[in-house]
Amino acid sequence: MQDLLFDFISKYISLTEGEKNAILSLDIFRSIKKGTILLKEGQKSQDEYFVLKGCIRKYYIIDGEEKTTAFFTEMEGLTPHCAINNAPSDYYVSCVEDCVLLISNADMGVEINSKFPKFETMCRILSEELLAKQQINFDEFKTSSPEQRYLSLIQKRPDLIQRVPQHQLASFLGIKPQSLSRLRARIVEKKS
């Protein structure tokens, strides 16, 4: 798994063997079972997650109903708001699949960045990329129909169709599972 991480990092910065060993010495790799809740609403946590293998989901429970707002798969990271503002979490984070995660916190980040300043550059670039991606996703969600959202999902993240339960996909698209079934049937019918 460490090779996956180092291959990813090498897209942004080059690492010496000493830097690789420093990362490994942090003991941040965790194997976590499908269904595990990593963060609960109301919980405080400093944990930040980076997915090496698997899929995690961010969701709210509103009036007893789960509202999925994001999925994070290989080489994607999530820093929950509570890890930044030290307040209780407003949402849940759970494993959709068995996962291998890199779990760190801000203190580890400060330690690594002070020893190896080029990590700070990489983190800045990753943050800028994430912010731009989130802005695009938000705008697309607000301006598109459920069918357009589904077609966009098929185009941009087809793996989620196979990896994620239908009710979670429907919630992510902002529709009910029955509506997703009808939508899929309409799309298949159009192609025939």
Secondary structure, DSSP 8 states (H G I E B T S, - for coil): -HHHHHHHHTTT----HHHHHHHHHT--EEEE-TT-EEE-TT-----EEEEEES-EEEEEEETTEEEEEEEE-TTEEE--HHHHH-S--SSEEEESS-EEEEEE-HHHHHHHHHH-THHHHHHHHHHHHHHHHHHHHHHHHHHS-HHHHHHHHHHH-THHHHHS-HHHHHHHHTS-HHHHHHHHHHHHHHH-
